[in-house]
Amino acid sequence: MDGIIEGKVSFVHHDKKYVTIDYTHNGKKKSINGLVDEATQLKLKEEKLIKKLQHYHEGDEVYFTIVRSPRGDKMVADRIQYRFNNALGNLINRAGTDNKFVGYLKQVEDKYFVKETGSYLFFPVVLSPWELPPAGHKLNEPVFFRLENTDKPEKVTAALLKQVFIREYVQAQKHYAAKKPVDAVVSKITPNGIYLNVVGDKIQAKLAPGAVPAKVNDTIKVMITYLSPAKIVVAPV
């Protein structure tokens, strides 16, 4: 088939990096698979067909062409270009006022995803460095989650609302809430900074080079000035 075709992504294989696209030809509904891995998209970017790499979702409207596969045994979608996704846009708009959604938790190898119940869109779940992975019995069960990176639709991710953290992070939260100094141990010193074990060796932070006179294994009193599931900031007391 010649020319550019319009279609809609009906399935995304996040592990093998291909999508299934539904389209209509001569009044008949058809489906076809195509690669959307990084290497394939980088080639399209070099050709200036796309401006940036896309993390595809179900419901994405796309342009594509049809070519024979490298092995010559089937036809495949090629030169896939993202157009828009109304469902994704609606969810992002809703997140601006009520960022709480329900979805089903899925696992692909060692990565987690949630499938939003209303739109069936998949979002990769980004776990905190100090978060315990979801228990096995939670898979395929409904969970509450929020959307993150909503200012970049092509990079939207999900975070579970009910997160379970390691005990060291819970201890750090208590110090942060109480504004209580912590005895941190210097683990490493480089030209880039002074690296500290703040709570055991699980919660680590960094001070600017020369912030305090120190050597490896010294104990330094610090205050946790900022703490989130993604970041910790400390300052010497």
ABEGO torsion letter per residue (X at the ends): XBEBBBBBBABBBAAAGBBBBBBBBGGBBBBBBBBABAAAAAAAAAAGABABBBBBBBGBBBBBBBBBBAAGABBBBBGBBBABBAAAAAAAAAAAABBBBBBBBBBBEABBBBBBAAAGBBBBBBBBAABBBBBAAABGBBBBBBBBGAABAAABBBBBABBBBBAAAAAAAAAAAAGBBBBBBBABBBAAEBBBBABEAABBBBBBBGABBBBBGBBBBBBBABBBAABBBBBBX
